[in-house]
Structure formats: structure tokens, C-alpha cells
Amino acid sequence: MAETLLRRPAVEARTGLSRSTIYEWMKRGEFPHPVTLGARIVAWRESDIAAWLESRETRVA
């Protein structure tokens, strides 16, 4: 089964993070990196975003 890929607007909607926060946290190693689909196109694996969200929930609880 193919992995679902999310473009940045979908990632922003799921996480509640802004574009600048996503890229800043990626730089700091605190957010998953995207996969490159083309010269200027990236997307995030849905499973990576889900795992990141789950890790945030358990850290807060």
C-alpha cells in the first residue's frame, strides 16, 4: 500500500503550525523532514506527521 503524502497546507492544518514554525523546527531537529517530489515540491509522509503528533500528546500528558 502506498504511503499517503501531505503537502504543506495539509501539514499546517493537521499540526496547527505555521510555515515558518515548521521549517524552524525542522532545522532544530524537532519536526519531521519532508520527502522531495520535484525541484520545488516537497511533501511529508502522513505516518511521520501522525507519529510526531502522537509524541507531542504523550509528552504533554
Secondary structure, DSSP 8 states (H G I E B T S, - for coil): ----EE-HHHHHHHH---HHHHHHHHHTT-S---EEEETTEEEEEHHHHHHHHHHHHHHH-
